[in-house]
Amino acid sequence: MEAEEIKEQKEYIKKVYELNKNKNLKYYILTMGCKLNENDSEKLVGMLEKMGYEESKDMNTADLYLINTCCIRENAEEKVFGKLGEFKKIKEHKDIIIALGGCMMQEKHITDKIKKSYPFVDVVFGTHTIHKFPEDLYKAIISKNKINDILDIDGKVYEGLPIKRSDKKQASVTIMYGCNNFCTYCIVPYVRGRERSRKPEDILSEIEGLAKEGYKEITLLGQNVNSYNGGDGYKFSNLLRDVDKIQGIEIIRFISPHPKDFTDDVIEAIRDSKKISRLIHIPLQSGSTKVLKEMNRKYTKEQFLNLTDRIKAKIPDVVFSTDIIVGFPGETEEDFEDTLDVVKKVNFEQIFMFIYSRRVGTLADKMENQIPEEIKHKRFNRLKALFEENIEKNNEKYVGTTQKILVEGYSKNNTEMLTGRTDTNKVVVFEGKKDLIGKIINIKIVSEHKWYLKGKV
């Protein structure tokens, strides 16, 4: 059934290509949000280029405008509607197609607003209908009608879509879609649906293909990778061990696991591998057991600390990164102190910090005791200050060591220096020749500079 659907979409790709032939049409794409959205955009770009479009970095020269939206943060909505205002001005003087896709399109209040206030949008599609983009685009071109292609039910897993990777050295591979956890602050289960895992053979085949193309680093993606279910008892730990065996892949990362599902078999798979990164991302969200319960996270402060201790015991060279939300409804000063306490005890290598943002459709949006913005910002700054106190101390342990890094390219801040990342995701800059780009090399760390390390080949 799924294979027939993709076959049909490939026919639509050919139809659009025939319509576009010799027209030198260009597309402009804006991708918002997480790695999963970036991976979806790579598929959309793969389809667009098969349909005869070329990418334009200049918004004013494009013929097709596509936004792959995110609905995690409130400012993402503001950005989308701001961009639509810009697109409208262009459309008043030029025949263009405007398409909106992604998570935000699964929210009814958003699609209602688009119909009412932005009727010039040509194609609207959701997270479950990305594979049908060629058909939607064809119909929009032929009929000049507005196309709304949203499914409220959980989507299926479709294989075989064209894909154009944005990077030639590192690739992200989605292993599962959706989420079953229903954290009270999160809209994801409502917009991406319940968990659906890809077949192990499809994932491994994709990664083997990437290895043959010369990719060295793979990141496995999912809302909750450690609840991956490949069928017949095949779990995330089995997948990690099988990816580890693939020749040519030398660095394996994964995001994001859930603390409640981080089992010993996964810890042991990481321990037994020389390829899996020793930086493990485990989202904490809050250090307060009371707040965690309100968040529906299904673990306590003590269980989280016990998990990091168990991992450290089995993998002595491990370091951790995390996500923390500041100012969740009802968070007291004591609750926030519990978060700071966990940060001190675990000594995270990286922290992705977020000020709590209300999302329509979530349980937390309806909670009383919403925290005033002023208090949220003060707590955020205190957390940031605590983390930054430890950065230089954490960096010092790298000085004098030799680190294996994948050379990513020239440094953005100094085009005479090359850059790459350690296994633990620390940025390293160093002098080197262009032919090192894309290779994995050993670098001796000679000094630390807070936000990056300096190295020598």
C-alpha positions, 0 to 999 in steps of 0.5 A, a space after each residue: 500500500 505504502 509502496 504504491 502511494 510512493 510510486 504514484 507520487 513519483 508519477 506526479 514528480 514527473 508531471 510537475 517536471 514536464 510542466 517546469 521543463 526549460 523554465 529555470 524555476 527556483 525555490 526558496 525554503 525556510 526550515 524551522 525547529 528540530 532535526 526531524 524538521 530538517 530531515 523532512 526538509 531534505 526530503 522536500 528539497 529532494 522532491 523539489 529538485 526532481 520536479 525541476 526546481 533549483 534552490 535560491 538563497 535570495 528570496 526575491 528571485 524564487 518562484 516557489 516559497 516553502 516554509 516547513 514550520 515548527 510549533 514548539 515555541 511561540 515565536 515560531 508562529 510569529 516568524 511564520 506569519 511575518 514571512 507570509 507578509 513578505 511573501 504576499 508583497 512579492 506575490 502582488 507583483 509576481 506569479 509565485 506559489 506559496 506552500 506551508 508544511 510541518 507541525 504548525 499545520 496540524 494545529 486547527 487554530 493555525 490552519 483556520 487563521 491561514 484560511 481567514 487571514 492568508 488566503 493567498 497561500 496555495 498549498 497547506 500540508 501536514 506532517 502526515 502528508 509530506 510524501 504527497 507534496 508532489 501531488 498537492 503541488 501539481 494540483 495547485 499549478 493546474 487548477 489554481 485552487 488552494 490545496 489543504 492536505 491535512 490528516 488528523 490520524 497518525 500517518 504511515 511510514 513511507 520509504 523511498 522518497 527522494 532526499 537531498 542531504 544538506 551536508 556531505 559529511 554528516 547525515 541524520 536518519 529518522 528511525 521513528 516518528 511520533 511520540 506516546 509520552 504526552 508531556 503536558 507542555 508539549 504539542 508534539 504527540 498531537 501534531 506528529 501522532 503516535 510512535 511509528 518505527 521504521 523497519 530495521 532493514 530500511 534504516 540499515 540499508 539507508 545508512 549503508 548507502 550513506 557510508 558508500 557515499 562517503 558519509 562518516 557521521 550519522 545521527 539517529 533521530 526520533 522523538 524518543 529513540 529508546 522506545 524504538 520498536 523494530 518488531 520481534 523483540 528488536 529494540 534500540 540497543 539492537 539497532 545501535 549494535 547493528 549500525 555500529 557494524 556498518 563499515 565506513 560509519 565512524 561516529 554515531 550520535 542519537 537524539 532524543 532519548 527519554 530518561 524513563 526508557 533508558 535501559 541497561 541494554 542501551 547503556 551497554 551497547 554504547 559502552 561496547 562501541 568505539 563509534 557511539 558518541 560519549 556525549 549522551 543527551 538526556 532531557 531533564 526538563 526540571 530537577 523538581 520531582 513535583 514539577 516533573 509529575 506536573 509535566 507528566 515526565 514519569 520519573 523523579 529527581 532521584 531516578 534521573 540522578 540514579 540513571 546518570 550515575 549508572 551510566 557513569 559507572 558503566 561508561 567512565 568517559 561519558 559526559 551529558 547534555 540536557 534540555 531544561 525548561 525554566 518557569 513551568 506553571 507552579 514552579 516555586 523557588 524551591 523547585 528551581 533550586 532542585 533544578 540547579 542542584 541536579 545541574 551541579 551534581 551531573 555537571 552537564 557538558 551542554 545545556 539547552 535552556 528554554 523559558 516555558 512557553 504556553 502552547 494552545 492545545 496542551 494541558 499546561 496551557 490551562 494550568 493555573 499558577 502561570 509564572 510571571 515573565 520577569 521571574 522566568 527570565 531571572 531564573 533563566 539567567 541564574 541557570 545560565 550563569 551556573 552553567 557558564 561557571 563550569 564551562 571553562 573547568 569542563 574545557 580544561 580536561 581536554 587541554 593536552 589530550 588528543 581528540 578524534 574529530 571529523 573536519 567539517 569545514 572552515 570556521 565561521 569566525 575565522 576563515 583561515 582556520 578549519 573546524 570540527 567537533 570532538 566526540 563530546 561535541 566540543 567545537 575545535 578550531 585549528 590550522 590545516 589544509 583544505 583537503 582535510 575537510 571531510 576526513 576524520 583526523 587526530 587533533 591535539 588540544 592546546 588551549 581552551 577558549 570557553 566556547 571552543 577549543 584550539 587544536 593542532 594537527 
